[in-house]
Amino acid sequence: MRIALDAMGGDYAPRPIVQGAVEAVSTLDGLEVTLVGDRSAVEPLVCEFGGDGLPLRVVHASQVVGMDESPAEALRRKPDNSILRCWQLLAEGQVDALVSAGNTGAVVGAGLFMRRFIPGIKRPGIAVTIPSPTGPCVLIDVGANTHPKPEHLFQYGLMGMVYAKEILHVHEPRIGLLNVGTEGVKGNELTRETHRKFADSHLATQFVGNIEGRDVFAGRADVIVCDGFVGNVVLKVCEGLVEMMLRTTAEEVIRRQDGQGRAATLEAFETLKRRYHYSTYGGAPLLGIDGICIICHGSSDAAAIRNALRTAAEFARLRVNDKIKSELALD
């Protein structure tokens, strides 16, 4: 499995990116990683983390898209940036996948520019894994497409279903459409038309209809479909809420304890935090790409990068894209 890794993408790049790459190729059989970025910054870190002699290579890219830059403008002004170079390696067949913790808009924008879509897919969507009482579920889209059409949302549900089945091991994924009410007539024109498309498709038996915001973590659906604007807001609100609730609950519980009980409680909360931390899954796939693209959190550490590379390899091993193509043929 050959993966291009954006060595310059992320809040703390390139150090944790290179460390995660070295750890991944040291532990995952058959993995080859191409680190894309400033050679003078990357190569010394490869040596520092013990990467000499491992299946790692460095491809130089002289420019970086900053996390706070306008994606479209940066891609135009910086043609030799590390994100675009990763996509070029994928297009040229030099790698099978790409992983980046860089500017999400630039990663998606470069993919749209390269037009490397699965045949039949109109627009790719970002799928994130979130917890629920019945197990992990998929939220798609969380930022790739803020002005979708009903056909796009329908295809997000189809692709999310395949991802939930193959990667999350959900036997019969239930698909829900995020809306302002559960009735089929609720919502705007986009959600009403999307509801009709699901109800009239071969996925009708797996479509549970509309779900509301309070149902996102209730386990009512294994795949939750929404437009990229709504999905991104939901994701960021949830991240902030979970962090606040864990912190304040831990502070209150620990304040009422002492000695051994306090230490045990603190350890329990740290375990809970790790269980739901983004680094557990490493990154979110940009589904619909003819190839594999994993988008990581901007503050990814070495563990998150290692897990993102593992996810990309698993995506390829299970031939997720081939199964998406099979589902498309049924529609």
C-alpha positions as YAML, in Angstrom:
chain: A
units: angstrom
residues:
- id: 1
  name: MET
  ca: [0.00, 0.00, 0.00]
- id: 2
  name: ARG
  ca: [1.56, 3.28, -1.16]
- id: 3
  name: ILE
  ca: [0.43, 6.46, 0.59]
- id: 4
  name: ALA
  ca: [1.36, 10.11, 0.01]
- id: 5
  name: LEU
  ca: [1.44, 11.96, 3.33]
- id: 6
  name: ASP
  ca: [1.31, 15.76, 3.45]
- id: 7
  name: ALA
  ca: [4.26, 16.37, 5.77]
- id: 8
  name: MET
  ca: [3.57, 20.12, 6.01]
- id: 9
  name: GLY
  ca: [-0.15, 19.93, 6.81]
- id: 10
  name: GLY
  ca: [-1.38, 20.59, 10.34]
- id: 11
  name: ASP
  ca: [-0.96, 22.97, 13.24]
- id: 12
  name: TYR
  ca: [2.31, 21.41, 14.41]
- id: 13
  name: ALA
  ca: [3.76, 20.03, 11.16]
- id: 14
  name: PRO
  ca: [6.08, 18.57, 10.19]
- id: 15
  name: ARG
  ca: [7.28, 16.98, 13.45]
- id: 16
  name: PRO
  ca: [4.24, 14.86, 14.51]
- id: 17
  name: ILE
  ca: [3.50, 14.03, 10.88]
- id: 18
  name: VAL
  ca: [6.92, 12.50, 10.32]
- id: 19
  name: GLN
  ca: [6.85, 10.74, 13.68]
- id: 20
  name: GLY
  ca: [3.46, 9.19, 12.87]
- id: 21
  name: ALA
  ca: [4.72, 8.05, 9.48]
- id: 22
  name: VAL
  ca: [7.78, 6.35, 10.98]
- id: 23
  name: GLU
  ca: [5.62, 4.61, 13.59]
- id: 24
  name: ALA
  ca: [3.17, 3.45, 10.92]
- id: 25
  name: VAL
  ca: [5.69, 1.92, 8.54]
- id: 26
  name: SER
  ca: [7.41, 0.28, 11.52]
- id: 27
  name: THR
  ca: [4.25, -1.54, 12.57]
- id: 28
  name: LEU
  ca: [2.12, -2.04, 9.44]
- id: 29
  name: ASP
  ca: [3.28, -4.65, 6.95]
- id: 30
  name: GLY
  ca: [3.37, -3.66, 3.29]
- id: 31
  name: LEU
  ca: [3.01, 0.07, 3.92]
- id: 32
  name: GLU
  ca: [5.11, 2.53, 1.92]
- id: 33
  name: VAL
  ca: [4.85, 6.24, 2.75]
- id: 34
  name: THR
  ca: [5.89, 9.19, 0.59]
- id: 35
  name: LEU
  ca: [6.41, 12.27, 2.74]
- id: 36
  name: VAL
  ca: [5.60, 15.37, 0.70]
- id: 37
  name: GLY
  ca: [7.03, 18.68, 1.84]
- id: 38
  name: ASP
  ca: [10.14, 20.76, 2.44]
- id: 39
  name: ARG
  ca: [12.97, 18.27, 2.12]
- id: 40
  name: SER
  ca: [15.29, 20.29, 4.38]
- id: 41
  name: ALA
  ca: [12.74, 20.14, 7.21]
- id: 42
  name: VAL
  ca: [11.49, 16.59, 6.70]
- id: 43
  name: GLU
  ca: [14.63, 14.51, 6.14]
- id: 44
  name: PRO
  ca: [16.32, 15.39, 9.47]
- id: 45
  name: LEU
  ca: [13.14, 14.36, 11.30]
- id: 46
  name: VAL
  ca: [13.09, 11.02, 9.48]
- id: 47
  name: CYS
  ca: [16.58, 10.38, 10.83]
- id: 48
  name: GLU
  ca: [15.68, 11.64, 14.32]
- id: 49
  name: PHE
  ca: [12.73, 9.26, 14.63]
- id: 50
  name: GLY
  ca: [14.67, 6.26, 13.31]
- id: 51
  name: GLY
  ca: [13.18, 6.14, 9.84]
- id: 52
  name: ASP
  ca: [16.41, 5.37, 7.98]
- id: 53
  name: GLY
  ca: [16.10, 2.07, 6.14]
- id: 54
  name: LEU
  ca: [12.31, 1.99, 6.43]
- id: 55
  name: PRO
  ca: [9.96, 2.21, 3.39]
- id: 56
  name: LEU
  ca: [9.85, 6.00, 3.46]
- id: 57
  name: ARG
  ca: [10.77, 8.49, 0.76]
- id: 58
  name: VAL
  ca: [10.59, 12.26, 0.57]
- id: 59
  name: VAL
  ca: [9.19, 14.22, -2.37]
- id: 60
  name: HIS
  ca: [10.03, 17.91, -2.21]
- id: 61
  name: ALA
  ca: [7.31, 20.57, -2.29]
- id: 62
  name: SER
  ca: [8.52, 24.13, -1.81]
- id: 63
  name: GLN
  ca: [5.23, 25.69, -0.71]
- id: 64
  name: VAL
  ca: [2.66, 25.23, 2.07]
- id: 65
  name: VAL
  ca: [-1.01, 26.17, 2.25]
- id: 66
  name: GLY
  ca: [-1.53, 27.79, 5.63]
- id: 67
  name: MET
  ca: [-4.42, 26.70, 7.86]
- id: 68
  name: ASP
  ca: [-5.87, 30.23, 7.78]
- id: 69
  name: GLU
  ca: [-5.47, 30.85, 4.04]
- id: 70
  name: SER
  ca: [-8.26, 30.98, 1.49]
- id: 71
  name: PRO
  ca: [-8.08, 27.53, -0.18]
- id: 72
  name: ALA
  ca: [-8.87, 28.67, -3.72]
- id: 73
  name: GLU
  ca: [-6.51, 31.63, -3.58]
- id: 74
  name: ALA
  ca: [-3.68, 29.63, -2.00]
- id: 75
  name: LEU
  ca: [-3.96, 26.84, -4.57]
- id: 76
  name: ARG
  ca: [-3.65, 29.43, -7.36]
- id: 77
  name: ARG
  ca: [-0.76, 31.35, -5.81]
- id: 78
  name: LYS
  ca: [1.18, 28.31, -4.63]
- id: 79
  name: PRO
  ca: [1.24, 25.69, -7.39]
- id: 80
  name: ASP
  ca: [4.07, 23.74, -5.71]
- id: 81
  name: ASN
  ca: [2.24, 23.26, -2.39]
- id: 82
  name: SER
  ca: [2.38, 19.94, -0.56]
- id: 83
  name: ILE
  ca: [-1.38, 19.24, -0.80]
- id: 84
  name: LEU
  ca: [-1.57, 19.62, -4.56]
- id: 85
  name: ARG
  ca: [1.62, 17.59, -4.99]
- id: 86
  name: CYS
  ca: [0.02, 14.72, -3.02]
- id: 87
  name: TRP
  ca: [-2.97, 14.78, -5.37]
- id: 88
  name: GLN
  ca: [-0.65, 14.80, -8.37]
- id: 89
  name: LEU
  ca: [1.13, 11.70, -7.09]
- id: 90
  name: LEU
  ca: [-2.26, 9.99, -6.77]
- id: 91
  name: ALA
  ca: [-3.29, 11.06, -10.28]
- id: 92
  name: GLU
  ca: [0.00, 9.80, -11.71]
- id: 93
  name: GLY
  ca: [-0.48, 6.39, -10.09]
- id: 94
  name: GLN
  ca: [2.63, 6.74, -7.94]
- id: 95
  name: VAL
  ca: [0.55, 6.24, -4.77]
- id: 96
  name: ASP
  ca: [-2.77, 4.58, -3.92]
- id: 97
  name: ALA
  ca: [-3.90, 7.07, -1.28]
- id: 98
  name: LEU
  ca: [-3.17, 10.43, 0.29]
- id: 99
  name: VAL
  ca: [-3.41, 11.63, 3.89]
- id: 100
  name: SER
  ca: [-3.36, 15.26, 5.04]
- id: 101
  name: ALA
  ca: [-3.94, 17.20, 8.26]
- id: 102
  name: GLY
  ca: [-3.66, 20.44, 6.33]
- id: 103
  name: ASN
  ca: [-6.20, 23.06, 5.28]
- id: 104
  name: THR
  ca: [-9.37, 21.01, 4.70]
- id: 105
  name: GLY
  ca: [-10.75, 23.40, 2.10]
- id: 106
  name: ALA
  ca: [-7.51, 23.14, 0.13]
- id: 107
  name: VAL
  ca: [-7.50, 19.33, 0.32]
- id: 108
  name: VAL
  ca: [-11.08, 19.19, -1.01]
- id: 109
  name: GLY
  ca: [-10.45, 21.99, -3.50]
- id: 110
  name: ALA
  ca: [-7.40, 20.27, -4.96]
- id: 111
  name: GLY
  ca: [-9.42, 17.07, -5.28]
- id: 112
  name: LEU
  ca: [-12.17, 18.90, -7.13]
- id: 113
  name: PHE
  ca: [-9.57, 20.49, -9.38]
- id: 114
  name: MET
  ca: [-8.08, 17.08, -10.23]
- id: 115
  name: ARG
  ca: [-11.61, 15.67, -10.87]
- id: 116
  name: ARG
  ca: [-10.65, 12.22, -9.61]
- id: 117
  name: PHE
  ca: [-14.18, 11.05, -8.83]
- id: 118
  name: ILE
  ca: [-15.58, 7.53, -8.84]
- id: 119
  name: PRO
  ca: [-17.55, 7.22, -12.11]
- id: 120
  name: GLY
  ca: [-21.13, 8.28, -11.40]
- id: 121
  name: ILE
  ca: [-20.34, 10.28, -8.25]
- id: 122
  name: LYS
  ca: [-21.21, 13.95, -8.69]
- id: 123
  name: ARG
  ca: [-19.48, 15.43, -5.63]
- id: 124
  name: PRO
  ca: [-17.31, 13.87, -2.89]
- id: 125
  name: GLY
  ca: [-18.24, 14.21, 0.79]
- id: 126
  name: ILE
  ca: [-16.32, 14.05, 4.06]
- id: 127
  name: ALA
  ca: [-17.47, 11.27, 6.39]
- id: 128
  name: VAL
  ca: [-16.65, 11.39, 10.11]
- id: 129
  name: THR
  ca: [-17.19, 8.66, 12.68]
- id: 130
  name: ILE
  ca: [-19.13, 9.67, 15.79]
- id: 131
  name: PRO
  ca: [-20.21, 7.64, 18.85]
- id: 132
  name: SER
  ca: [-23.73, 6.50, 19.69]
- id: 133
  name: PRO
  ca: [-25.32, 4.08, 22.21]
- id: 134
  name: THR
  ca: [-25.54, 1.42, 19.51]
- id: 135
  name: GLY
  ca: [-21.95, 1.84, 18.30]
- id: 136
  name: PRO
  ca: [-20.08, 4.17, 15.95]
- id: 137
  name: CYS
  ca: [-22.00, 5.86, 13.14]
- id: 138
  name: VAL
  ca: [-21.17, 8.02, 10.11]
- id: 139
  name: LEU
  ca: [-21.96, 11.71, 9.66]
- id: 140
  name: ILE
  ca: [-21.64, 12.88, 6.04]
- id: 141
  name: ASP
  ca: [-20.98, 15.59, 4.77]
- id: 142
  name: VAL
  ca: [-19.06, 17.77, 7.23]
- id: 143
  name: GLY
  ca: [-17.64, 20.44, 4.95]
- id: 144
  name: ALA
  ca: [-16.80, 19.34, 1.42]
- id: 145
  name: ASN
  ca: [-20.05, 20.52, -0.18]
- id: 146
  name: THR
  ca: [-21.97, 23.41, 1.41]
- id: 147
  name: HIS
  ca: [-24.40, 23.85, -1.52]
- id: 148
  name: PRO
  ca: [-25.39, 20.30, -2.47]
- id: 149
  name: LYS
  ca: [-28.18, 19.03, -4.67]
- id: 150
  name: PRO
  ca: [-30.54, 16.18, -3.63]
- id: 151
  name: GLU
  ca: [-28.58, 13.75, -5.81]
- id: 152
  name: HIS
  ca: [-25.39, 14.61, -3.90]
- id: 153
  name: LEU
  ca: [-27.04, 13.91, -0.53]
- id: 154
  name: PHE
  ca: [-28.48, 10.65, -1.81]
- id: 155
  name: GLN
  ca: [-25.04, 9.53, -2.94]
- id: 156
  name: TYR
  ca: [-23.61, 10.54, 0.46]
- id: 157
  name: GLY
  ca: [-26.08, 8.17, 2.07]
- id: 158
  name: LEU
  ca: [-25.10, 5.39, -0.31]
- id: 159
  name: MET
  ca: [-21.38, 5.88, 0.22]
- id: 160
  name: GLY
  ca: [-21.80, 6.31, 3.98]
- id: 161
  name: MET
  ca: [-23.73, 3.04, 4.11]
- id: 162
  name: VAL
  ca: [-20.90, 1.16, 2.38]
- id: 163
  name: TYR
  ca: [-18.33, 2.78, 4.68]
- id: 164
  name: ALA
  ca: [-20.35, 1.89, 7.81]
- id: 165
  name: LYS
  ca: [-20.73, -1.69, 6.65]
- id: 166
  name: GLU
  ca: [-17.13, -2.29, 5.60]
- id: 167
  name: ILE
  ca: [-15.09, -0.15, 8.00]
- id: 168
  name: LEU
  ca: [-17.34, 0.12, 11.08]
- id: 169
  name: HIS
  ca: [-18.76, -3.43, 10.68]
- id: 170
  name: VAL
  ca: [-22.43, -2.39, 10.87]
- id: 171
  name: HIS
  ca: [-24.39, -5.32, 9.40]
- id: 172
  name: GLU
  ca: [-27.40, -3.42, 8.02]
- id: 173
  name: PRO
  ca: [-26.70, 0.32, 8.24]
- id: 174
  name: ARG
  ca: [-29.74, 2.54, 8.77]
- id: 175
  name: ILE
  ca: [-29.68, 5.84, 6.88]
- id: 176
  name: GLY
  ca: [-31.20, 9.00, 8.36]
- id: 177
  name: LEU
  ca: [-31.57, 12.48, 6.86]
- id: 178
  name: LEU
  ca: [-30.79, 15.31, 9.30]
- id: 179
  name: ASN
  ca: [-33.71, 17.73, 9.28]
- id: 180
  name: VAL
  ca: [-35.77, 20.11, 11.43]
- id: 181
  name: GLY
  ca: [-38.52, 17.52, 12.00]
- id: 182
  name: THR
  ca: [-39.18, 13.82, 11.54]
- id: 183
  name: GLU
  ca: [-42.11, 14.18, 9.13]
- id: 184
  name: GLY
  ca: [-41.31, 13.71, 5.45]
- id: 185
  name: VAL
  ca: [-42.83, 17.07, 4.52]
- id: 186
  name: LYS
  ca: [-40.59, 19.01, 6.92]
- id: 187
  name: GLY
  ca: [-37.51, 21.00, 5.93]
- id: 188
  name: ASN
  ca: [-36.53, 22.98, 2.87]
- id: 189
  name: GLU
  ca: [-36.74, 22.00, -0.79]
- id: 190
  name: LEU
  ca: [-33.36, 20.25, -0.61]
- id: 191
  name: THR
  ca: [-34.28, 17.94, 2.27]
- id: 192
  name: ARG
  ca: [-37.80, 17.24, 1.00]
- id: 193
  name: GLU
  ca: [-36.51, 16.22, -2.43]
- id: 194
  name: THR
  ca: [-33.71, 14.17, -0.87]
- id: 195
  name: HIS
  ca: [-36.26, 12.39, 1.32]
- id: 196
  name: ARG
  ca: [-38.25, 11.44, -1.80]
- id: 197
  name: LYS
  ca: [-35.11, 10.16, -3.56]
- id: 198
  name: PHE
  ca: [-34.27, 7.83, -0.69]
- id: 199
  name: ALA
  ca: [-37.87, 6.64, -0.34]
- id: 200
  name: ASP
  ca: [-38.07, 5.79, -4.06]
- id: 201
  name: SER
  ca: [-34.65, 4.09, -4.30]
- id: 202
  name: HIS
  ca: [-33.21, 0.63, -3.68]
- id: 203
  name: LEU
  ca: [-32.13, 1.97, -0.27]
- id: 204
  name: ALA
  ca: [-35.73, 2.57, 0.84]
- id: 205
  name: THR
  ca: [-35.72, -0.34, 3.31]
- id: 206
  name: GLN
  ca: [-32.61, 1.06, 5.04]
- id: 207
  name: PHE
  ca: [-33.83, 4.65, 5.05]
- id: 208
  name: VAL
  ca: [-35.35, 5.53, 8.45]
- id: 209
  name: GLY
  ca: [-36.49, 8.95, 7.27]
- id: 210
  name: ASN
  ca: [-35.75, 12.32, 8.86]
- id: 211
  name: ILE
  ca: [-33.94, 12.59, 12.16]
- id: 212
  name: GLU
  ca: [-33.55, 15.70, 14.30]
- id: 213
  name: GLY
  ca: [-30.42, 17.16, 15.86]
- id: 214
  name: ARG
  ca: [-31.19, 15.54, 19.22]
- id: 215
  name: ASP
  ca: [-31.19, 12.14, 17.50]
- id: 216
  name: VAL
  ca: [-27.60, 12.41, 16.24]
- id: 217
  name: PHE
  ca: [-26.21, 10.65, 19.31]
- id: 218
  name: ALA
  ca: [-29.33, 8.61, 20.10]
- id: 219
  name: GLY
  ca: [-28.50, 5.65, 17.84]
- id: 220
  name: ARG
  ca: [-31.51, 6.10, 15.54]
- id: 221
  name: ALA
  ca: [-29.34, 5.91, 12.42]
- id: 222
  name: ASP
  ca: [-25.95, 4.46, 11.48]
- id: 223
  name: VAL
  ca: [-25.46, 6.93, 8.64]
- id: 224
  name: ILE
  ca: [-26.57, 10.56, 9.08]
- id: 225
  name: VAL
  ca: [-26.79, 12.60, 5.89]
- id: 226
  name: CYS
  ca: [-26.66, 16.40, 5.74]
- id: 227
  name: ASP
  ca: [-25.18, 19.24, 3.71]
- id: 228
  name: GLY
  ca: [-21.60, 20.28, 4.42]
- id: 229
  name: PHE
  ca: [-22.48, 23.55, 6.15]
- id: 230
  name: VAL
  ca: [-24.83, 21.91, 8.64]
- id: 231
  name: GLY
  ca: [-22.51, 18.93, 9.13]
- id: 232
  name: ASN
  ca: [-19.51, 21.08, 9.90]
- id: 233
  name: VAL
  ca: [-21.45, 23.15, 12.45]
- id: 234
  name: VAL
  ca: [-22.78, 19.96, 14.09]
- id: 235
  name: LEU
  ca: [-19.28, 18.50, 14.27]
- id: 236
  name: LYS
  ca: [-17.69, 21.60, 15.80]
- id: 237
  name: VAL
  ca: [-20.51, 22.08, 18.32]
- id: 238
  name: CYS
  ca: [-20.18, 18.44, 19.39]
- id: 239
  name: GLU
  ca: [-16.40, 18.70, 19.78]
- id: 240
  name: GLY
  ca: [-16.76, 21.75, 22.00]
- id: 241
  name: LEU
  ca: [-19.64, 20.31, 24.03]
- id: 242
  name: VAL
  ca: [-17.88, 17.00, 24.71]
- id: 243
  name: GLU
  ca: [-14.69, 18.76, 25.78]
- id: 244
  name: MET
  ca: [-16.61, 21.11, 28.10]
- id: 245
  name: MET
  ca: [-18.77, 18.37, 29.63]
- id: 246
  name: LEU
  ca: [-15.82, 16.05, 30.28]
- id: 247
  name: ARG
  ca: [-13.76, 18.83, 31.82]
- id: 248
  name: THR
  ca: [-16.46, 20.26, 34.08]
- id: 249
  name: THR
  ca: [-17.76, 16.84, 35.14]
- id: 250
  name: ALA
  ca: [-14.26, 15.63, 35.97]
- id: 251
  name: GLU
  ca: [-13.53, 18.79, 37.96]
- id: 252
  name: GLU
  ca: [-16.76, 18.45, 39.97]
- id: 253
  name: VAL
  ca: [-16.36, 14.72, 40.70]
- id: 254
  name: ILE
  ca: [-12.67, 14.99, 41.57]
- id: 255
  name: ARG
  ca: [-13.30, 17.98, 43.83]
- id: 256
  name: ARG
  ca: [-15.50, 15.77, 46.01]
- id: 257
  name: GLN
  ca: [-12.88, 13.06, 46.40]
- id: 258
  name: ASP
  ca: [-9.41, 12.66, 47.84]
- id: 259
  name: GLY
  ca: [-6.51, 10.26, 47.86]
- id: 260
  name: GLN
  ca: [-6.82, 7.01, 45.94]
- id: 261
  name: GLY
  ca: [-10.41, 7.72, 44.85]
- id: 262
  name: ARG
  ca: [-9.38, 10.96, 43.17]
- id: 263
  name: ALA
  ca: [-6.54, 9.27, 41.25]
- id: 264
  name: ALA
  ca: [-8.83, 6.46, 40.07]
- id: 265
  name: THR
  ca: [-11.51, 8.92, 38.96]
- id: 266
  name: LEU
  ca: [-9.00, 11.04, 37.06]
- id: 267
  name: GLU
  ca: [-7.69, 7.92, 35.28]
- id: 268
  name: ALA
  ca: [-11.27, 6.93, 34.35]
- id: 269
  name: PHE
  ca: [-11.97, 10.32, 32.80]
- id: 270
  name: GLU
  ca: [-8.69, 10.24, 30.87]
- id: 271
  name: THR
  ca: [-9.66, 6.81, 29.50]
- id: 272
  name: LEU
  ca: [-13.06, 8.15, 28.47]
- id: 273
  name: LYS
  ca: [-11.47, 11.15, 26.78]
- id: 274
  name: ARG
  ca: [-9.08, 8.93, 24.80]
- id: 275
  name: ARG
  ca: [-11.95, 6.66, 23.73]
- id: 276
  name: TYR
  ca: [-13.77, 9.51, 21.99]
- id: 277
  name: HIS
  ca: [-10.75, 11.53, 20.87]
- id: 278
  name: TYR
  ca: [-10.36, 12.14, 17.13]
- id: 279
  name: SER
  ca: [-6.94, 10.45, 17.16]
- id: 280
  name: THR
  ca: [-8.63, 7.07, 17.74]
- id: 281
  name: TYR
  ca: [-9.89, 7.08, 14.14]
- id: 282
  name: GLY
  ca: [-7.09, 9.28, 12.81]
- id: 283
  name: GLY
  ca: [-8.99, 10.95, 10.01]
- id: 284
  name: ALA
  ca: [-12.12, 11.19, 7.90]
- id: 285
  name: PRO
  ca: [-12.33, 9.81, 4.36]
- id: 286
  name: LEU
  ca: [-13.30, 12.03, 1.46]
- id: 287
  name: LEU
  ca: [-15.75, 9.54, -0.03]
- id: 288
  name: GLY
  ca: [-16.37, 9.56, -3.77]
- id: 289
  name: ILE
  ca: [-12.72, 9.89, -4.79]
- id: 290
  name: ASP
  ca: [-11.28, 7.41, -7.31]
- id: 291
  name: GLY
  ca: [-8.48, 6.54, -4.94]
- id: 292
  name: ILE
  ca: [-8.31, 7.18, -1.20]
- id: 293
  name: CYS
  ca: [-8.11, 10.52, 0.60]
- id: 294
  name: ILE
  ca: [-8.06, 10.74, 4.40]
- id: 295
  name: ILE
  ca: [-8.45, 14.19, 5.97]
- id: 296
  name: CYS
  ca: [-7.06, 14.57, 9.51]
- id: 297
  name: HIS
  ca: [-7.75, 17.05, 12.29]
- id: 298
  name: GLY
  ca: [-5.48, 20.09, 12.12]
- id: 299
  name: SER
  ca: [-4.05, 19.41, 15.57]
- id: 300
  name: SER
  ca: [-3.28, 15.77, 14.82]
- id: 301
  name: ASP
  ca: [-0.48, 14.21, 16.83]
- id: 302
  name: ALA
  ca: [1.68, 11.26, 15.84]
- id: 303
  name: ALA
  ca: [-0.93, 8.74, 17.03]
- id: 304
  name: ALA
  ca: [-3.63, 10.35, 14.86]
- id: 305
  name: ILE
  ca: [-1.39, 10.28, 11.80]
- id: 306
  name: ARG
  ca: [-0.44, 6.65, 12.46]
- id: 307
  name: ASN
  ca: [-4.12, 5.70, 12.73]
- id: 308
  name: ALA
  ca: [-5.02, 7.69, 9.60]
- id: 309
  name: LEU
  ca: [-2.42, 5.76, 7.61]
- id: 310
  name: ARG
  ca: [-3.83, 2.52, 9.05]
- id: 311
  name: THR
  ca: [-7.35, 3.59, 8.04]
- id: 312
  name: ALA
  ca: [-6.21, 4.31, 4.48]
- id: 313
  name: ALA
  ca: [-4.60, 0.88, 4.25]
- id: 314
  name: GLU
  ca: [-7.76, -0.78, 5.60]
- id: 315
  name: PHE
  ca: [-9.89, 1.19, 3.12]
- id: 316
  name: ALA
  ca: [-7.80, -0.22, 0.29]
- id: 317
  name: ARG
  ca: [-7.68, -3.78, 1.67]
- id: 318
  name: LEU
  ca: [-11.47, -3.95, 1.92]
- id: 319
  name: ARG
  ca: [-11.91, -2.47, -1.57]
- id: 320
  name: VAL
  ca: [-14.45, 0.06, -0.33]
- id: 321
  name: ASN
  ca: [-14.51, 1.98, -3.61]
- id: 322
  name: ASP
  ca: [-15.34, -1.16, -5.59]
- id: 323
  name: LYS
  ca: [-18.31, -1.76, -3.30]
- id: 324
  name: ILE
  ca: [-19.46, 1.84, -3.74]
- id: 325
  name: LYS
  ca: [-19.38, 1.28, -7.50]
- id: 326
  name: SER
  ca: [-21.49, -1.86, -7.08]
- id: 327
  name: GLU
  ca: [-24.11, 0.06, -5.08]
- id: 328
  name: LEU
  ca: [-24.17, 2.81, -7.70]
- id: 329
  name: ALA
  ca: [-24.93, 0.22, -10.36]
- id: 330
  name: LEU
  ca: [-28.06, -0.84, -8.43]
- id: 331
  name: ASP
  ca: [-29.58, 2.64, -8.42]
...
